[in-house]
Amino acid sequence: MTDSSSSPRRILVLWAAESSPNLGVAVLARGSHDLLRQAFPSAEFTFANYGAKPAEVPWGRPRSLVRERVLPRYGMQEFFRSFDLVWDTRSGDSFADIYGLGRHVTMSMVHEFARQGGARVAMAPQTIGPFTTRRGRALAKRTLSRSDFVFSRDPVSTEVATSLGRSPDLTSADLVFAIDQPTPGTSRDVLLNVSGLLWNENPHVDAVGYRRVVREVLDRLRSDGREVTLLAHVLDTPNPDNDVPAVRALAQEAGGDLEIVVPTDLDSVREAIAGANALIGSRMHACLNALSMGVPAVPLAYSRKFAPLLDSVGWSVGFDLRTDDLATMPGKVAEATALLDPAQARASAAAGRKSLDPIIDILRAAP
């Protein structure tokens, strides 16, 4: 390892901020901070995200970035040059072209210009791919080749990166496993996280089928004598994928006597989850938050990113809303909840934390 005097003094974390109403993005910010703080205890952190945009980087449109690079007005390159390490999270799963080439291009240009500014650039542990277009693959290959460090958060992502010519330096778990453990909040039995992203029409799953599944899961759990609390895993905002209207609608349909947990920040949701016996979640980071604290989880997956992440920490419980039979899913979810093993959840938490440790050594040992 290098001497601490060569440790980065200033770190820029891209595409994550604790101010984000999406608590999955907030998780990436906190996890990045808690992990990198172990490598560089005295570092100063700056976070940049769509809701926390630095004035020096005009990423509204790709042409704005190009214009600033060619005809500087805001000091973008000087801004990037002031950081010793740029930690590119891509919001966890946006290093892909499935959300549109515009997002992929913008994020990749910021990465490229940061590299040109002279900072070391790392791709933080994240999902890599899928890349469904020729341009998307070419851009991903360029980004990976220009990265000083590449970390993937699951074996499938590692395969994608390797196929593009850059094998990751490490395959680890998600950054949520780096977050310091909270003091558990109020004791509760089962938290049922309902996703506003899936409750309404969406490109991921059948919304009508999803609403039916969570209603029937709730009914089945209550008939089994379980106490259920509904959980929103986002902050209450006007965003269209807000969980809060969804959990309120479900509570009203169920008779209005259900407790609802609406978090005020990342700490409040983690404290609530830490106090539960189990969590059933449609938000991936609701499930990962639970497992990172040793709380058993039953994921209801809506994309390919769920299974590899869970498998990587030895957690095999879960269902897929895209491919599993929705008619029989509620009963199977209730049965799986009854059989959850807290010891296995604690083992998954330990495995996740351990998998991130080598990142500290890799970063500190770099010349």
One Martini backbone bead per residue (centre of mass of N, CA, C, O) as a GRO file, in nm:
protein
  367
    1MET     BB    1   0.100   0.034   0.016
    2THR     BB    2   0.054   0.348   0.033
    3ASP     BB    3   0.098   0.633   0.155
    4SER     BB    4  -0.123   0.857   0.301
    5SER     BB    5  -0.010   1.110   0.140
    6SER     BB    6  -0.134   0.977  -0.145
    7SER     BB    7  -0.410   1.032  -0.082
    8PRO     BB    8  -0.699   1.134  -0.156
    9ARG     BB    9  -0.846   1.457  -0.099
   10ARG     BB   10  -1.049   1.446  -0.356
   11ILE     BB   11  -1.394   1.338  -0.411
   12LEU     BB   12  -1.599   1.236  -0.687
   13VAL     BB   13  -1.947   1.163  -0.692
   14LEU     BB   14  -2.129   1.010  -0.937
   15TRP     BB   15  -2.473   0.969  -0.952
   16ALA     BB   16  -2.493   1.058  -0.633
   17ALA     BB   17  -2.730   1.134  -0.357
   18GLU     BB   18  -2.889   1.188  -0.052
   19SER     BB   19  -3.112   1.391  -0.182
   20SER     BB   20  -3.249   1.170  -0.312
   21PRO     BB   21  -3.566   1.025  -0.344
   22ASN     BB   22  -3.400   0.787  -0.430
   23LEU     BB   23  -3.277   0.548  -0.214
   24GLY     BB   24  -3.086   0.400  -0.404
   25VAL     BB   25  -2.908   0.651  -0.460
   26ALA     BB   26  -2.846   0.712  -0.162
   27VAL     BB   27  -2.698   0.449  -0.110
   28LEU     BB   28  -2.459   0.504  -0.303
   29ALA     BB   29  -2.353   0.748  -0.151
   30ARG     BB   30  -2.307   0.620   0.128
   31GLY     BB   31  -2.141   0.376   0.038
   32SER     BB   32  -1.914   0.535  -0.088
   33HIS     BB   33  -1.828   0.688   0.161
   34ASP     BB   34  -1.779   0.444   0.360
   35LEU     BB   35  -1.567   0.308   0.180
   36LEU     BB   36  -1.362   0.544   0.108
   37ARG     BB   37  -1.301   0.623   0.403
   38GLN     BB   38  -1.126   0.369   0.457
   39ALA     BB   39  -0.901   0.449   0.251
   40PHE     BB   40  -0.967   0.786   0.299
   41PRO     BB   41  -1.015   0.952   0.587
   42SER     BB   42  -0.944   1.272   0.474
   43ALA     BB   43  -1.145   1.305   0.266
   44GLU     BB   44  -1.315   1.498   0.023
   45PHE     BB   45  -1.661   1.533  -0.062
   46THR     BB   46  -1.842   1.512  -0.380
   47PHE     BB   47  -2.178   1.543  -0.510
   48ALA     BB   48  -2.331   1.422  -0.824
   49ASN     BB   49  -2.653   1.504  -0.962
   50TYR     BB   50  -2.947   1.593  -1.090
   51GLY     BB   51  -3.011   1.735  -0.793
   52ALA     BB   52  -2.666   1.791  -0.784
   53LYS     BB   53  -2.548   2.022  -0.981
   54PRO     BB   54  -2.275   2.139  -1.116
   55ALA     BB   55  -2.201   2.441  -1.263
   56GLU     BB   56  -1.946   2.334  -1.441
   57VAL     BB   57  -2.159   2.099  -1.556
   58PRO     BB   58  -2.342   2.097  -1.865
   59TRP     BB   59  -2.561   1.813  -1.878
   60GLY     BB   60  -2.831   1.855  -2.029
   61ARG     BB   61  -2.658   1.829  -2.302
   62PRO     BB   62  -2.421   1.709  -2.502
   63ARG     BB   63  -2.360   1.985  -2.649
   64SER     BB   64  -2.287   2.137  -2.389
   65LEU     BB   65  -2.032   1.975  -2.327
   66VAL     BB   66  -1.882   2.028  -2.589
   67ARG     BB   67  -1.878   2.334  -2.571
   68GLU     BB   68  -1.719   2.346  -2.301
   69ARG     BB   69  -1.469   2.195  -2.406
   70VAL     BB   70  -1.405   2.403  -2.645
   71LEU     BB   71  -1.569   2.661  -2.493
   72PRO     BB   72  -1.498   2.784  -2.213
   73ARG     BB   73  -1.710   2.903  -1.917
   74TYR     BB   74  -1.725   2.715  -1.628
   75GLY     BB   75  -1.478   2.512  -1.558
   76MET     BB   76  -1.475   2.196  -1.600
   77GLN     BB   77  -1.175   2.101  -1.608
   78GLU     BB   78  -1.094   2.231  -1.341
   79PHE     BB   79  -1.289   2.074  -1.171
   80PHE     BB   80  -1.179   1.789  -1.233
   81ARG     BB   81  -0.876   1.856  -1.158
   82SER     BB   82  -0.945   1.886  -0.835
   83PHE     BB   83  -0.949   1.573  -0.849
   84ASP     BB   84  -0.825   1.253  -0.757
   85LEU     BB   85  -1.124   1.118  -0.762
   86VAL     BB   86  -1.358   0.948  -0.977
   87TRP     BB   87  -1.684   0.819  -0.884
   88ASP     BB   88  -1.873   0.606  -1.095
   89THR     BB   89  -2.212   0.492  -1.053
   90ARG     BB   90  -2.461   0.524  -1.255
   91SER     BB   91  -2.701   0.470  -1.049
   92GLY     BB   92  -2.612   0.143  -1.074
   93ASP     BB   93  -2.786   0.100  -1.391
   94SER     BB   94  -2.675   0.323  -1.632
   95PHE     BB   95  -2.467   0.121  -1.771
   96ALA     BB   96  -2.662   0.166  -2.040
   97ASP     BB   97  -2.925   0.159  -2.317
   98ILE     BB   98  -3.226   0.108  -2.195
   99TYR     BB   99  -3.268   0.437  -2.122
  100GLY     BB  100  -3.116   0.549  -2.346
  101LEU     BB  101  -2.872   0.718  -2.519
  102GLY     BB  102  -2.867   0.991  -2.378
  103ARG     BB  103  -2.777   0.897  -2.097
  104HIS     BB  104  -2.527   0.740  -2.184
  105VAL     BB  105  -2.381   0.976  -2.319
  106THR     BB  106  -2.368   1.180  -2.090
  107MET     BB  107  -2.220   1.005  -1.878
  108SER     BB  108  -1.974   0.938  -2.066
  109MET     BB  109  -1.877   1.230  -2.107
  110VAL     BB  110  -1.814   1.295  -1.817
  111HIS     BB  111  -1.606   1.074  -1.785
  112GLU     BB  112  -1.414   1.168  -2.013
  113PHE     BB  113  -1.361   1.461  -1.906
  114ALA     BB  114  -1.243   1.373  -1.639
  115ARG     BB  115  -1.004   1.225  -1.762
  116GLN     BB  116  -0.894   1.476  -1.919
  117GLY     BB  117  -0.851   1.642  -1.644
  118GLY     BB  118  -0.667   1.407  -1.461
  119ALA     BB  119  -0.835   1.208  -1.324
  120ARG     BB  120  -0.915   0.948  -1.157
  121VAL     BB  121  -1.120   0.670  -1.280
  122ALA     BB  122  -1.411   0.503  -1.144
  123MET     BB  123  -1.601   0.215  -1.155
  124ALA     BB  124  -1.832   0.141  -0.967
  125PRO     BB  125  -2.025  -0.071  -0.826
  126GLN     BB  126  -2.215  -0.229  -1.093
  127THR     BB  127  -2.417  -0.242  -1.354
  128ILE     BB  128  -2.339  -0.402  -1.670
  129GLY     BB  129  -2.572  -0.341  -1.855
  130PRO     BB  130  -2.728  -0.356  -2.127
  131PHE     BB  131  -2.629  -0.369  -2.482
  132THR     BB  132  -2.840  -0.312  -2.781
  133THR     BB  133  -2.628  -0.134  -2.935
  134ARG     BB  134  -2.367  -0.035  -3.117
  135ARG     BB  135  -2.321   0.239  -2.979
  136GLY     BB  136  -2.341   0.141  -2.688
  137ARG     BB  137  -2.097  -0.054  -2.701
  138ALA     BB  138  -1.881   0.148  -2.794
  139LEU     BB  139  -1.908   0.338  -2.549
  140ALA     BB  140  -1.846   0.126  -2.332
  141LYS     BB  141  -1.566   0.050  -2.430
  142ARG     BB  142  -1.443   0.329  -2.394
  143THR     BB  143  -1.499   0.367  -2.093
  144LEU     BB  144  -1.344   0.119  -1.990
  145SER     BB  145  -1.063   0.195  -2.121
  146ARG     BB  146  -1.064   0.485  -1.945
  147SER     BB  147  -1.042   0.326  -1.683
  148ASP     BB  148  -0.865   0.271  -1.394
  149PHE     BB  149  -1.133   0.145  -1.269
  150VAL     BB  150  -1.322  -0.172  -1.232
  151PHE     BB  151  -1.649  -0.239  -1.088
  152SER     BB  152  -1.853  -0.502  -1.012
  153ARG     BB  153  -2.181  -0.648  -0.877
  154ASP     BB  154  -2.163  -0.898  -1.087
  155PRO     BB  155  -2.107  -1.161  -1.301
  156VAL     BB  156  -2.258  -1.056  -1.551
  157SER     BB  157  -2.107  -0.786  -1.566
  158THR     BB  158  -1.829  -0.910  -1.602
  159GLU     BB  159  -1.889  -1.041  -1.875
  160VAL     BB  160  -1.955  -0.786  -2.029
  161ALA     BB  161  -1.687  -0.638  -1.989
  162THR     BB  162  -1.504  -0.859  -2.106
  163SER     BB  163  -1.640  -0.855  -2.394
  164LEU     BB  164  -1.525  -0.536  -2.414
  165GLY     BB  165  -1.203  -0.563  -2.298
  166ARG     BB  166  -1.271  -0.523  -1.964
  167SER     BB  167  -1.174  -0.645  -1.687
  168PRO     BB  168  -1.241  -0.641  -1.383
  169ASP     BB  169  -1.084  -0.588  -1.078
  170LEU     BB  170  -1.379  -0.650  -0.945
  171THR     BB  171  -1.618  -0.860  -0.777
  172SER     BB  172  -1.895  -0.741  -0.604
  173ALA     BB  173  -2.103  -0.595  -0.415
  174ASP     BB  174  -2.303  -0.377  -0.310
  175LEU     BB  175  -2.274  -0.065  -0.150
  176VAL     BB  176  -2.470  -0.122   0.090
  177PHE     BB  177  -2.250  -0.307   0.248
  178ALA     BB  178  -2.082  -0.036   0.350
  179ILE     BB  179  -2.283   0.050   0.549
  180ASP     BB  180  -2.347   0.151   0.837
  181GLN     BB  181  -2.493   0.043   1.113
  182PRO     BB  182  -2.792   0.064   1.264
  183THR     BB  183  -3.037   0.139   1.478
  184PRO     BB  184  -3.303  -0.010   1.555
  185GLY     BB  185  -3.624   0.023   1.536
  186THR     BB  186  -3.919  -0.059   1.531
  187SER     BB  187  -4.093  -0.335   1.594
  188ARG     BB  188  -4.154  -0.570   1.327
  189ASP     BB  189  -4.253  -0.794   1.107
  190VAL     BB  190  -4.377  -0.712   0.807
  191LEU     BB  191  -4.247  -0.568   0.519
  192LEU     BB  192  -4.426  -0.398   0.247
  193ASN     BB  193  -4.304  -0.320  -0.062
  194VAL     BB  194  -4.435  -0.070  -0.277
  195SER     BB  195  -4.427   0.013  -0.620
  196GLY     BB  196  -4.475   0.293  -0.817
  197LEU     BB  197  -4.339   0.193  -1.079
  198LEU     BB  198  -4.554  -0.069  -1.096
  199TRP     BB  199  -4.850   0.029  -1.031
  200ASN     BB  200  -4.816   0.159  -1.293
  201GLU     BB  201  -4.758   0.213  -1.592
  202ASN     BB  202  -4.496   0.010  -1.753
  203PRO     BB  203  -4.195  -0.145  -1.901
  204HIS     BB  204  -4.169  -0.411  -1.705
  205VAL     BB  205  -4.473  -0.470  -1.606
  206ASP     BB  206  -4.780  -0.572  -1.515
  207ALA     BB  207  -4.974  -0.367  -1.332
  208VAL     BB  208  -5.225  -0.536  -1.271
  209GLY     BB  209  -5.071  -0.785  -1.173
  210TYR     BB  210  -4.915  -0.646  -0.948
  211ARG     BB  211  -5.152  -0.549  -0.776
  212ARG     BB  212  -5.264  -0.830  -0.726
  213VAL     BB  213  -5.023  -0.953  -0.582
  214VAL     BB  214  -5.000  -0.756  -0.334
  215ARG     BB  215  -5.284  -0.798  -0.231
  216GLU     BB  216  -5.260  -1.112  -0.190
  217VAL     BB  217  -5.020  -1.108  -0.004
  218LEU     BB  218  -5.152  -0.950   0.219
  219ASP     BB  219  -5.389  -1.143   0.272
  220ARG     BB  220  -5.221  -1.395   0.333
  221LEU     BB  221  -5.057  -1.291   0.571
  222ARG     BB  222  -5.300  -1.218   0.753
  223SER     BB  223  -5.423  -1.508   0.756
  224ASP     BB  224  -5.141  -1.611   0.897
  225GLY     BB  225  -5.083  -1.379   1.132
  226ARG     BB  226  -4.945  -1.141   1.010
  227GLU     BB  227  -4.774  -0.840   1.050
  228VAL     BB  228  -4.836  -0.555   0.841
  229THR     BB  229  -4.618  -0.319   0.676
  230LEU     BB  230  -4.604  -0.043   0.483
  231LEU     BB  231  -4.346   0.046   0.231
  232ALA     BB  232  -4.160   0.320   0.143
  233HIS     BB  233  -3.859   0.358  -0.086
  234VAL     BB  234  -3.922   0.672  -0.076
  235LEU     BB  235  -3.969   0.989  -0.119
  236ASP     BB  236  -4.209   1.234  -0.097
  237THR     BB  237  -4.306   1.310  -0.429
  238PRO     BB  238  -4.398   1.403  -0.763
  239ASN     BB  239  -4.301   1.156  -0.866
  240PRO     BB  240  -4.433   0.895  -1.057
  241ASP     BB  241  -4.264   0.658  -0.875
  242ASN     BB  242  -4.409   0.687  -0.617
  243ASP     BB  243  -4.491   0.491  -0.333
  244VAL     BB  244  -4.703   0.638  -0.156
  245PRO     BB  245  -4.968   0.612  -0.322
  246ALA     BB  246  -4.958   0.301  -0.329
  247VAL     BB  247  -4.975   0.238  -0.021
  248ARG     BB  248  -5.237   0.399   0.024
  249ALA     BB  249  -5.415   0.241  -0.171
  250LEU     BB  250  -5.379  -0.036  -0.035
  251ALA     BB  251  -5.481   0.043   0.247
  252GLN     BB  252  -5.765   0.123   0.156
  253GLU     BB  253  -5.844  -0.154   0.032
  254ALA     BB  254  -5.780  -0.304   0.326
  255GLY     BB  255  -5.930  -0.068   0.539
  256GLY     BB  256  -5.712   0.147   0.679
  257ASP     BB  257  -5.536  -0.030   0.927
  258LEU     BB  258  -5.257   0.025   0.818
  259GLU     BB  259  -4.933   0.057   0.842
  260ILE     BB  260  -4.720   0.336   0.745
  261VAL     BB  261  -4.399   0.387   0.588
  262VAL     BB  262  -4.242   0.714   0.561
  263PRO     BB  263  -3.963   0.836   0.476
  264THR     BB  264  -3.711   1.107   0.531
  265ASP     BB  265  -3.462   0.910   0.496
  266LEU     BB  266  -3.219   0.681   0.498
  267ASP     BB  267  -3.209   0.627   0.803
  268SER     BB  268  -3.514   0.571   0.849
  269VAL     BB  269  -3.535   0.319   0.665
  270ARG     BB  270  -3.313   0.148   0.802
  271GLU     BB  271  -3.437   0.141   1.082
  272ALA     BB  272  -3.700   0.005   1.000
  273ILE     BB  273  -3.577  -0.253   0.876
  274ALA     BB  274  -3.402  -0.344   1.126
  275GLY     BB  275  -3.686  -0.400   1.300
  276ALA     BB  276  -3.747  -0.640   1.123
  277ASN     BB  277  -3.817  -0.974   1.027
  278ALA     BB  278  -3.923  -0.882   0.732
  279LEU     BB  279  -3.900  -0.849   0.363
  280ILE     BB  280  -4.105  -0.726   0.093
  281GLY     BB  281  -3.970  -0.643  -0.240
  282SER     BB  282  -3.965  -0.420  -0.541
  283ARG     BB  283  -3.716  -0.287  -0.443
  284MET     BB  284  -3.397  -0.357  -0.455
  285HIS     BB  285  -3.291  -0.170  -0.209
  286ALA     BB  286  -3.478  -0.286  -0.002
  287CYS     BB  287  -3.352  -0.568  -0.004
  288LEU     BB  288  -3.053  -0.484   0.037
  289ASN     BB  289  -3.089  -0.337   0.296
  290ALA     BB  290  -3.178  -0.579   0.455
  291LEU     BB  291  -2.937  -0.774   0.405
  292SER     BB  292  -2.714  -0.573   0.516
  293MET     BB  293  -2.874  -0.625   0.819
  294GLY     BB  294  -2.995  -0.929   0.839
  295VAL     BB  295  -3.266  -0.916   0.676
  296PRO     BB  296  -3.501  -1.085   0.545
  297ALA     BB  297  -3.583  -1.142   0.190
  298VAL     BB  298  -3.847  -1.085  -0.071
  299PRO     BB  299  -3.817  -1.064  -0.393
  300LEU     BB  300  -3.971  -0.859  -0.665
  301ALA     BB  301  -3.884  -0.879  -0.973
  302TYR     BB  302  -3.818  -0.650  -1.285
  303SER     BB  303  -3.513  -0.743  -1.340
  304ARG     BB  304  -3.185  -0.862  -1.407
  305LYS     BB  305  -3.040  -0.730  -1.146
  306PHE     BB  306  -3.123  -0.906  -0.907
  307ALA     BB  307  -3.012  -1.203  -0.911
  308PRO     BB  308  -2.699  -1.156  -0.919
  309LEU     BB  309  -2.683  -0.992  -0.654
  310LEU     BB  310  -2.801  -1.211  -0.468
  311ASP     BB  311  -2.616  -1.449  -0.543
  312SER     BB  312  -2.342  -1.307  -0.451
  313VAL     BB  313  -2.463  -1.347  -0.129
  314GLY     BB  314  -2.641  -1.620  -0.106
  315TRP     BB  315  -2.938  -1.537  -0.227
  316SER     BB  316  -3.239  -1.735  -0.335
  317VAL     BB  317  -3.471  -1.566  -0.265
  318GLY     BB  318  -3.738  -1.531  -0.510
  319PHE     BB  319  -3.910  -1.329  -0.764
  320ASP     BB  320  -4.057  -1.297  -1.104
  321LEU     BB  321  -4.271  -1.073  -1.267
  322ARG     BB  322  -4.202  -1.167  -1.572
  323THR     BB  323  -4.197  -1.515  -1.541
  324ASP     BB  324  -4.381  -1.579  -1.328
  325ASP     BB  325  -4.663  -1.693  -1.180
  326LEU     BB  326  -4.904  -1.475  -1.067
  327ALA     BB  327  -5.127  -1.665  -0.949
  328THR     BB  328  -4.912  -1.824  -0.744
  329MET     BB  329  -4.730  -1.616  -0.595
  330PRO     BB  330  -4.862  -1.535  -0.321
  331GLY     BB  331  -4.836  -1.813  -0.184
  332LYS     BB  332  -4.527  -1.840  -0.220
  333VAL     BB  333  -4.447  -1.589  -0.064
  334ALA     BB  334  -4.570  -1.672   0.208
  335GLU     BB  335  -4.405  -1.931   0.236
  336ALA     BB  336  -4.125  -1.800   0.222
  337THR     BB  337  -4.161  -1.616   0.470
  338ALA     BB  338  -4.194  -1.856   0.678
  339LEU     BB  339  -3.881  -1.972   0.585
  340LEU     BB  340  -3.699  -1.771   0.684
  341ASP     BB  341  -3.337  -1.710   0.743
  342PRO     BB  342  -3.155  -1.519   0.952
  343ALA     BB  343  -2.875  -1.652   0.926
  344GLN     BB  344  -2.851  -1.616   0.617
  345ALA     BB  345  -2.872  -1.309   0.618
  346ARG     BB  346  -2.616  -1.264   0.787
  347ALA     BB  347  -2.428  -1.404   0.583
  348SER     BB  348  -2.482  -1.206   0.350
  349ALA     BB  349  -2.380  -0.955   0.490
  350ALA     BB  350  -2.088  -1.058   0.529
  351ALA     BB  351  -2.027  -1.115   0.229
  352GLY     BB  352  -2.068  -0.828   0.126
  353ARG     BB  353  -1.853  -0.687   0.296
  354LYS     BB  354  -1.609  -0.864   0.213
  355SER     BB  355  -1.617  -0.801  -0.103
  356LEU     BB  356  -1.522  -0.485  -0.057
  357ASP     BB  357  -1.236  -0.478   0.072
  358PRO     BB  358  -1.040  -0.487  -0.184
  359ILE     BB  359  -1.089  -0.197  -0.282
  360ILE     BB  360  -0.916  -0.057  -0.076
  361ASP     BB  361  -0.647  -0.183  -0.167
  362ILE     BB  362  -0.650  -0.098  -0.464
  363LEU     BB  363  -0.659   0.209  -0.421
  364ARG     BB  364  -0.410   0.238  -0.222
  365ALA     BB  365  -0.196   0.087  -0.427
  366ALA     BB  366  -0.199   0.302  -0.615
  367PRO     BB  367   0.025   0.529  -0.776
   0.00000   0.00000   0.00000
